[in-house]
Amino acid sequence: MPGLLMTARLARQCDGDLRAIAARTGAAITPLILPDDEAPLPPEVLAQVEAAYASPDLYDVGVRRVWHFLDTLDGAPNLRWAHLGWAGTDNPRFGAMLARGVRLSNSPGAAAEPIAHSVMAGLLALARRFPHFAAQQREHRWEQLPIDRRPRDLSTQTLVVYGLGAIGGEVARLARAFGLHVIGVRRSPRTAGDAVDELVHPRDLDGVLPRADWLVVAAPRTPETEGAISAARLALLPPHAHLINIARGKIVDEPALIEALRSGALAGAYLDVVAQEPLDPGSPLWDLPNVILTPHSSWAAQGNPERARLIFLENIECWLRGEPLPQAIAER
């Protein structure tokens, strides 16, 4: 009878579903509730924890509760599987879990839709010069753009998506709906469902950057992707190009990006993530007129918890049956 560590809220929401899964699999599940007061679980309860669901509601009361959940998992000697209600897996603690033989799965599609909407909101705002008009509004100026600064049609532009997973794929789908020519960058071969006009391997990224009007960074942070958007690669982008990062700040060389934005080597950026969060109050990024900043909130949407819950239920049923996990995280 596996003990499943979860929050009280999720235990209530999943009660009927877990009973139905237990009936189908023949494996009864014992919910074990994470204390709201961050108190440690007694050793005898920790010993019962074989599975865990780190649900998005852990963030509702702040990141400390997430750390408490992970601390609890570190102390669970019989933990065999844990599911994450979000996409990011670059925290070293997840690598440590994999190293000790714990199976992990995550929820990369739960926030794909709102993140892609944020990407398109940032893209459209920059494409249509909204930061410029917002500055005019604050100054009570009513001035149209000169002819040479009027926006180019999106149907004449190219968008490169670095990381064509669940999030990047949704970005590509929406971008094509706006008429953009979309180039996806991914290791795995093209499939029938890929909403791209071209697909290239990451080793061929340098060859497509000079064609990019928009570079969207949507790859997970791994040893291979950290620093991948280097100063040299930023220099390959045309001066009219924009960068959008909704993945991880350290994938991009931030000092080089700031210099490119300051000098005019890049036209602008929408950044939901930065190298060090929260962003230093002294960072130049705050005041650059061609930058839109959001505080790592491109994912925020009321529907995320339910989407994540359904992904969790699918994975726990497969785990109980001894089947491959649909959203398994591979050891790096």
BELBELRA-V126752 format. One record per residue. N is the residue number from 0. RES is the residue in three letters. BURIAL is + if it has 24 or more other C-alpha atoms within 12 Angstrom, else -. Layout:
# BELBELRA-V126752
n=N res=RES burial=BURIAL
n=N res=RES burial=BURIAL
This chain:
# BELBELRA-V126752
n=0 res=MET burial=-
n=1 res=PRO burial=+
n=2 res=GLY burial=+
n=3 res=LEU burial=+
n=4 res=LEU burial=+
n=5 res=MET burial=+
n=6 res=THR burial=+
n=7 res=ALA burial=-
n=8 res=ARG burial=+
n=9 res=LEU burial=+
n=10 res=ALA burial=+
n=11 res=ARG burial=-
n=12 res=GLN burial=-
n=13 res=CYS burial=+
n=14 res=ASP burial=-
n=15 res=GLY burial=-
n=16 res=ASP burial=-
n=17 res=LEU burial=+
n=18 res=ARG burial=-
n=19 res=ALA burial=-
n=20 res=ILE burial=+
n=21 res=ALA burial=+
n=22 res=ALA burial=-
n=23 res=ARG burial=-
n=24 res=THR burial=-
n=25 res=GLY burial=-
n=26 res=ALA burial=-
n=27 res=ALA burial=-
n=28 res=ILE burial=+
n=29 res=THR burial=+
n=30 res=PRO burial=+
n=31 res=LEU burial=+
n=32 res=ILE burial=+
n=33 res=LEU burial=+
n=34 res=PRO burial=-
n=35 res=ASP burial=-
n=36 res=ASP burial=-
n=37 res=GLU burial=-
n=38 res=ALA burial=-
n=39 res=PRO burial=-
n=40 res=LEU burial=+
n=41 res=PRO burial=-
n=42 res=PRO burial=-
n=43 res=GLU burial=-
n=44 res=VAL burial=+
n=45 res=LEU burial=+
n=46 res=ALA burial=+
n=47 res=GLN burial=+
n=48 res=VAL burial=+
n=49 res=GLU burial=+
n=50 res=ALA burial=+
n=51 res=ALA burial=+
n=52 res=TYR burial=+
n=53 res=ALA burial=+
n=54 res=SER burial=+
n=55 res=PRO burial=+
n=56 res=ASP burial=+
n=57 res=LEU burial=+
n=58 res=TYR burial=-
n=59 res=ASP burial=-
n=60 res=VAL burial=-
n=61 res=GLY burial=-
n=62 res=VAL burial=-
n=63 res=ARG burial=-
n=64 res=ARG burial=+
n=65 res=VAL burial=+
n=66 res=TRP burial=-
n=67 res=HIS burial=+
n=68 res=PHE burial=+
n=69 res=LEU burial=+
n=70 res=ASP burial=-
n=71 res=THR burial=+
n=72 res=LEU burial=+
n=73 res=ASP burial=+
n=74 res=GLY burial=-
n=75 res=ALA burial=+
n=76 res=PRO burial=-
n=77 res=ASN burial=+
n=78 res=LEU burial=+
n=79 res=ARG burial=+
n=80 res=TRP burial=+
n=81 res=ALA burial=+
n=82 res=HIS burial=+
n=83 res=LEU burial=+
n=84 res=GLY burial=+
n=85 res=TRP burial=+
n=86 res=ALA burial=+
n=87 res=GLY burial=+
n=88 res=THR burial=+
n=89 res=ASP burial=+
n=90 res=ASN burial=-
n=91 res=PRO burial=-
n=92 res=ARG burial=-
n=93 res=PHE burial=+
n=94 res=GLY burial=-
n=95 res=ALA burial=-
n=96 res=MET burial=+
n=97 res=LEU burial=+
n=98 res=ALA burial=-
n=99 res=ARG burial=-
n=100 res=GLY burial=-
n=101 res=VAL burial=+
n=102 res=ARG burial=+
n=103 res=LEU burial=+
n=104 res=SER burial=+
n=105 res=ASN burial=+
n=106 res=SER burial=+
n=107 res=PRO burial=+
n=108 res=GLY burial=+
n=109 res=ALA burial=+
n=110 res=ALA burial=+
n=111 res=ALA burial=+
n=112 res=GLU burial=+
n=113 res=PRO burial=+
n=114 res=ILE burial=+
n=115 res=ALA burial=+
n=116 res=HIS burial=+
n=117 res=SER burial=+
n=118 res=VAL burial=+
n=119 res=MET burial=+
n=120 res=ALA burial=+
n=121 res=GLY burial=+
n=122 res=LEU burial=+
n=123 res=LEU burial=+
n=124 res=ALA burial=+
n=125 res=LEU burial=+
n=126 res=ALA burial=+
n=127 res=ARG burial=-
n=128 res=ARG burial=+
n=129 res=PHE burial=+
n=130 res=PRO burial=+
n=131 res=HIS burial=+
n=132 res=PHE burial=-
n=133 res=ALA burial=-
n=134 res=ALA burial=-
n=135 res=GLN burial=-
n=136 res=GLN burial=-
n=137 res=ARG burial=-
n=138 res=GLU burial=-
n=139 res=HIS burial=-
n=140 res=ARG burial=-
n=141 res=TRP burial=-
n=142 res=GLU burial=-
n=143 res=GLN burial=-
n=144 res=LEU burial=-
n=145 res=PRO burial=-
n=146 res=ILE burial=-
n=147 res=ASP burial=-
n=148 res=ARG burial=-
n=149 res=ARG burial=-
n=150 res=PRO burial=-
n=151 res=ARG burial=-
n=152 res=ASP burial=-
n=153 res=LEU burial=+
n=154 res=SER burial=-
n=155 res=THR burial=-
n=156 res=GLN burial=+
n=157 res=THR burial=+
n=158 res=LEU burial=+
n=159 res=VAL burial=+
n=160 res=VAL burial=+
n=161 res=TYR burial=+
n=162 res=GLY burial=+
n=163 res=LEU burial=+
n=164 res=GLY burial=+
n=165 res=ALA burial=+
n=166 res=ILE burial=+
n=167 res=GLY burial=+
n=168 res=GLY burial=+
n=169 res=GLU burial=+
n=170 res=VAL burial=+
n=171 res=ALA burial=+
n=172 res=ARG burial=+
n=173 res=LEU burial=+
n=174 res=ALA burial=+
n=175 res=ARG burial=+
n=176 res=ALA burial=-
n=177 res=PHE burial=-
n=178 res=GLY burial=-
n=179 res=LEU burial=+
n=180 res=HIS burial=+
n=181 res=VAL burial=+
n=182 res=ILE burial=+
n=183 res=GLY burial=+
n=184 res=VAL burial=+
n=185 res=ARG burial=+
n=186 res=ARG burial=-
n=187 res=SER burial=-
n=188 res=PRO burial=-
n=189 res=ARG burial=-
n=190 res=THR burial=-
n=191 res=ALA burial=-
n=192 res=GLY burial=-
n=193 res=ASP burial=+
n=194 res=ALA burial=+
n=195 res=VAL burial=+
n=196 res=ASP burial=+
n=197 res=GLU burial=+
n=198 res=LEU burial=+
n=199 res=VAL burial=+
n=200 res=HIS burial=-
n=201 res=PRO burial=+
n=202 res=ARG burial=-
n=203 res=ASP burial=-
n=204 res=LEU burial=+
n=205 res=ASP burial=+
n=206 res=GLY burial=-
n=207 res=VAL burial=+
n=208 res=LEU burial=+
n=209 res=PRO burial=+
n=210 res=ARG burial=+
n=211 res=ALA burial=+
n=212 res=ASP burial=+
n=213 res=TRP burial=+
n=214 res=LEU burial=+
n=215 res=VAL burial=+
n=216 res=VAL burial=+
n=217 res=ALA burial=+
n=218 res=ALA burial=+
n=219 res=PRO burial=+
n=220 res=ARG burial=+
n=221 res=THR burial=-
n=222 res=PRO burial=-
n=223 res=GLU burial=-
n=224 res=THR burial=+
n=225 res=GLU burial=-
n=226 res=GLY burial=+
n=227 res=ALA burial=+
n=228 res=ILE burial=+
n=229 res=SER burial=+
n=230 res=ALA burial=-
n=231 res=ALA burial=-
n=232 res=ARG burial=+
n=233 res=LEU burial=+
n=234 res=ALA burial=+
n=235 res=LEU burial=+
n=236 res=LEU burial=+
n=237 res=PRO burial=+
n=238 res=PRO burial=+
n=239 res=HIS burial=+
n=240 res=ALA burial=+
n=241 res=HIS burial=+
n=242 res=LEU burial=+
n=243 res=ILE burial=+
n=244 res=ASN burial=+
n=245 res=ILE burial=+
n=246 res=ALA burial=+
n=247 res=ARG burial=+
n=248 res=GLY burial=+
n=249 res=LYS burial=+
n=250 res=ILE burial=+
n=251 res=VAL burial=+
n=252 res=ASP burial=+
n=253 res=GLU burial=+
n=254 res=PRO burial=-
n=255 res=ALA burial=-
n=256 res=LEU burial=+
n=257 res=ILE burial=+
n=258 res=GLU burial=-
n=259 res=ALA burial=+
n=260 res=LEU burial=+
n=261 res=ARG burial=-
n=262 res=SER burial=-
n=263 res=GLY burial=-
n=264 res=ALA burial=+
n=265 res=LEU burial=+
n=266 res=ALA burial=+
n=267 res=GLY burial=+
n=268 res=ALA burial=+
n=269 res=TYR burial=+
n=270 res=LEU burial=+
n=271 res=ASP burial=+
n=272 res=VAL burial=+
n=273 res=VAL burial=+
n=274 res=ALA burial=+
n=275 res=GLN burial=-
n=276 res=GLU burial=-
n=277 res=PRO burial=-
n=278 res=LEU burial=-
n=279 res=ASP burial=-
n=280 res=PRO burial=-
n=281 res=GLY burial=-
n=282 res=SER burial=-
n=283 res=PRO burial=-
n=284 res=LEU burial=+
n=285 res=TRP burial=-
n=286 res=ASP burial=-
n=287 res=LEU burial=+
n=288 res=PRO burial=+
n=289 res=ASN burial=+
n=290 res=VAL burial=+
n=291 res=ILE burial=+
n=292 res=LEU burial=+
n=293 res=THR burial=+
n=294 res=PRO burial=-
n=295 res=HIS burial=+
n=296 res=SER burial=+
n=297 res=SER burial=+
n=298 res=TRP burial=+
n=299 res=ALA burial=+
n=300 res=ALA burial=-
n=301 res=GLN burial=-
n=302 res=GLY burial=-
n=303 res=ASN burial=+
n=304 res=PRO burial=+
n=305 res=GLU burial=+
n=306 res=ARG burial=+
n=307 res=ALA burial=+
n=308 res=ARG burial=+
n=309 res=LEU burial=+
n=310 res=ILE burial=+
n=311 res=PHE burial=+
n=312 res=LEU burial=+
n=313 res=GLU burial=+
n=314 res=ASN burial=+
n=315 res=ILE burial=+
n=316 res=GLU burial=+
n=317 res=CYS burial=+
n=318 res=TRP burial=+
n=319 res=LEU burial=+
n=320 res=ARG burial=-
n=321 res=GLY burial=-
n=322 res=GLU burial=-
n=323 res=PRO burial=-
n=324 res=LEU burial=+
n=325 res=PRO burial=+
n=326 res=GLN burial=+
n=327 res=ALA burial=+
n=328 res=ILE burial=+
n=329 res=ALA burial=-
n=330 res=GLU burial=-
n=331 res=ARG burial=-
